[in-house]
Amino acid sequence: MFSTARKLEKKILSNMPNQYKRYLFNKIDYSSQLIGIVGARGVGKTTILLQYINELKNKLSPHKSLYFSYDYPGHTDLKLIELAEEFSKQGGEVLILDEIHKYQNFSQELKAIYDFYPDLKVIFSGSCASSIYNSQADLSRRVVLYKMVGLSYREFLCLKLKKKLPTFSLNEILNNNIEIIDSLENEFIPLEFFNEYLEQGYYPFYFSNKENYLNLLSATINLTIDVDFVSLGLVSSSFTNKLKKLLYILSESNPFELNISKIAANMEVSRNTIYSYLLHLEKGGLIHPIVSSKKGLSKLAKPEKLYLNNTNMFYAYGGGTKNRYYKRDFFCFAIVRKA
């Protein structure tokens, strides 16, 4: 088992991804014993893990760190606790686990690793936030969670133009916008690539396959529903098409006119079922509800507004040209939400 993990690590690190480091890379406190990175499929969680372990290989002896992914066929049968035990016995210090939500009972075994191997640091990622957040009861006071989202417009420009652009707080933008514009006017024209970003710039994989981006985005959405949701027992396979239909309805709807009863009738399910669907879609990184409660969307809480997760999804569903003001509204909301 351990030799299999080493062979996989060597193969993956030989094809290191883009060296551009996302915003989250430097925000993580890597001194924590147990770290979790959650986010929708495709936002770059694997890349950030590989970039970090590549740095570790240059700082520590190579055998001190190990990358292992549960996203490969057959790997879900490999016992996590046994992998950690063998790695620790061989002097391992940092264990990096990708797509951990695909491993059953991961929370109990992570808890055991935390308790019995205090000198072993574990960093894991999960693409379906529902399973990660549901595990917090087992990992209470142990895990430090970080949520990763897609590219901001600044990050998109950094990759597009191959330039390093500064970050600014919301207060700086509001109070010093003229000075900021003047300082950046020689770097780029602010709106030159904006429509490209709205259509295809949210997910980093755009830069590796521009021609097939929207097809890949559609496939990513379907994998989240067909594989992640079903394997976690959140929905049955017979209901996956209804979730996809719900996303299509949202892509065609005005967020100010959300009618749960009408949507439930259209999909031939109960209102309570719609609320459950919305909760799963939110945790899976496919929608963004705006609710009055700071606790987020509950199974029986009607959102005040409901957005798809990002503007690129409108184009994946063929509605990109129909929601001009919706996209502008959502972009402003997303900027404030991240600030």
N, C-alpha and C positions, 0 to 999 in steps of 0.2 A: 504493500500500500504506500509506504513512504517513498519508495523508489519511483512509483508511478507519479506521485505528486511532484517530485523533483524533475522528472522528465517533462511534465506538462509545463512547469515553471520555466525551464530552460527554453522550451520551444516558444512560449509566449514572449519572453523577454528578448528573444532574438529578433522579434518584429515589434519593437517598441512603437507606440502611437506617437502622434504629434507632441512635441515637447512644450507646446504652449500650456501653461498652468492656469487652470480656471480659478475664479475668485475664491472658491472654498479651500483650495490647497493650503493657503497660508493662514486660514482661520481656524483650522483644526488644531486642538491641543493634543499632540501626539504622545504626550507624557501619560495620558490617561491609560488605565489598564484595559478598559473595554470600550471600544468606539464603534458606533454604527453610523453608516451613511445610507440614507434612504432617498428615493427619488424615482421618477417614472423611468421606464425603459428608454434607453437612448440618450439620456442627458449627460453621460460621461462618467459614471461612477467607476466603471472598470478602468478607464484611462487614469483617473486620479490615484487609484490603488497601485497601478503598475508604475506610475511616475514616482510614487513614494517608495515602493520597494526597490526601484532602480537606484534611488538615492541611498537607501540603506545598504545596498550591495557595495556602494562606493565608500561608505563610512565604516561599516562593520565587516567582519568576515562573512563571506557569502552564505555559509551554513547557518548563520544566526537568524536569518529571515526566510520565510517561505510563503509563496502565493499559491492558493488552491481555489479552484472554481467548481461550484456545484452545478454549473450550467452545461457540463459535458455529460454525454450519455454514459450511464453506468456509475458516475461519481456519487449519485445520491445514496448508493448502498454502502459507501465507505463511511465508517463510524467516525464522527467528529471527535468524540472524546478519545478514541484510540489514536487518531492522527495527532491530536494535541499531546497526548502522553508520549508517543514515540518521538515527536519533534522536541519536546522538552528534555527527554533523556539524552538526546544528542546535542544538547547545548543551545537549542533554539530559544530565541528571545522575542521575536515578533512574528505572529501568525496572521496572515491576511487571507480572508475568506470572502470570495465573491459569490453573489447570488445565493445567499444563505437561506432565503425563504423557500428554496426548493428542497431543503433538507428537513424532514419531519422531526418535530421535537427539538429544534435547534435551540430554543430558549432555555430548556432544562439543561442541555449539555453545555451551553455557554456559561450558565450559572455555575455548573460543576467545575468547569475549567477555571473560572474566576476564583472560586473558593479553594480549589486544591492545587492550582499552579499560579500562585501570586506573582511569580517572577516572569510570567509569560504574558506579553501584551497581545491583545487580539483586536484586529480591525476588520469589520465585516460590512458588506453592502447587501441591500435588498431592494428589489424593484417593485415590490408590492407592499406599500406602507401599511396596509391593513394588518398583515401578519406580524410586522415588526412592532407596530404600536400595541397590538393585542398581547404581545409577549412581554410588555413592560412590567406586568405584574410579577413575572418570574425574575425579571432582571432589575427590579426596582432598586435604586440607589447604587447600581453597579455600572450600567451602560450610560455613555454620553452620546446622544443622538444628534446628527447633523442632517439637515434636509438640503438636497441638491436640486436645483432647477436648471432649466435650459439656458442657452446663451442670452445675455443681455445685448442690447444694441452695441454697447461699447465693446464687449467681448467679440461680437460678430465682426466689428470693424477691425479689431486687433488681428483676427485671423485673416480677414479679407485683404487688408492693406499690409499685413505683416509688419505692423508697427505697435509699439507699446504706448497705450493711451492712459492718461491718469484717471483716477476715480474721484467723484465729488459727492458729498452728502447732499441730501435734499435741501437742507438749509443753505448750503453754499450755492446751489443752483438757483434757489429762489432769490437770494440776496445779492449774488455776484454774477448773474447770468451774462451780462455784457462783457465783463472781464474774462469770463471763461470762454465765450465765443471768440473773443479777440486772440486768446492764447492758443486756440485750436484751429484757427482759420487757415493756417498754412499746412495743416495735417490732412484735412479732408473737407469736403463740402457736406454739411450736416445731413441733407436730405437726398444726396446722390444715390445712396444704396438702401434707403429706408424701405422702399417698397419691396426690394429683394429680401430684406430681413423679415418683413411682415409675411411674405409668402413662403420663404424657404430657409430662414436663418435661425430658427430656435434650437434645433438639434445639431450638435457638432458633426454628426455623420454627413451633413450636407457637403462638407468640404472634401470628403473622400469619394462621394458619388453624386455629383450634382445632377446628372442626367436622369437618374432614377429616384431622386429624393422623395417625391410625393408618393411613389409606389412603395418605397421603403417605409415611409411614415405610416401609410395605411397598414402595411404588414406589422409594424411595431404595435399599433393600436390593437389589431386583431390578436396578436400574441398575448398582449396583456389580458384580454378578455377570454380568449379560447384556452390559453395555457395557464396563466397565473391564477385567474379567478377560479377556474374549474378545479385545478390541482389543489388549491387551498380550501376548497369546499365552500366558497363564497356564493357561487351560483352553480346550478346544474347545467350540463352541456346543452340541454334543450332550451335554455333561456338565453344563451349567448347572442342569438340573432336579435332578441328583443333589446339587449343592451346596445347593440350596434345601431338598431333602429332609433333608440332614444338619442344617441349621439347625433345621428343624422337630423332628427327633429330639432335638436338644440342648434345645429349649424344653420338651420333655416328660420329660427325663431328670434324674435326681438327679446332681449333679456328683461325688458320692462313689462312684457306681456306673458310671463310664464304662468300657465294654467295647469296645475297638477291634475285636476279632475279631467281636463280635456286630454292631456297626454296619457293618463291611465286608461281612458276609454279608447283612445287611438291604438294603444298597445294591448288592450284587452287584459289588463291586470288591475289589481286593487291600488288605491292610493298609497297604502302602507308599503306595498311592494315597490312602488316608484321611489319612495323615500329610501328604502334599502338599496335600490339600484344606485341612486344618487350618491349615497354614502360610499359604496364600493368604487364608483367611478372617481370620486374625489380622492380617496386613499390610493387609487391606482394612478393618480396623476393625469387624469383625462379631462376633468372639469374643475372649475373654480367657483364655488358658491359664495355669495355674500350674504351673511346672516347677521342678525342683531346680536346674538350671543357670541362672546369671545371664545367660547368652547368649540365653535365650529358646528358643522352640520350633524344633526342627530337623526335617528331613524324616523322621527315624527316631527321634525322641524322644517317648515317651509322656508326656503331661502328667499331673500328679498330680490336678488338677482342671481342669474346663473350664466356662467361663461364656459366655453370650452377652455381647455388648459392653456392654449396659446393660439395665436392668429394663424399659424401654419395649418392647423387642423381644419380651418374653413376651406382652404384650398384642397386639402386631401379629400374633403367631402364634396368638392365641386361648387361650394357656395362662396368662394372668395370675393367675387365681384358684387355679391348681393348685400354685403354687410360692411360697407365702407365706414359708416359712422360707428357701428358696433365695434369694429376692429380698432378704430381710433380711441373709443371709449375704453376698451379693454387694455390697450397699450398703456394709457395713462394710469389705469388702475394697477397694472402690473408693476409699473415703475414705483408708485407709492407703496405698494405692498412689500417690495423688496427693500425699500429705503430704511 
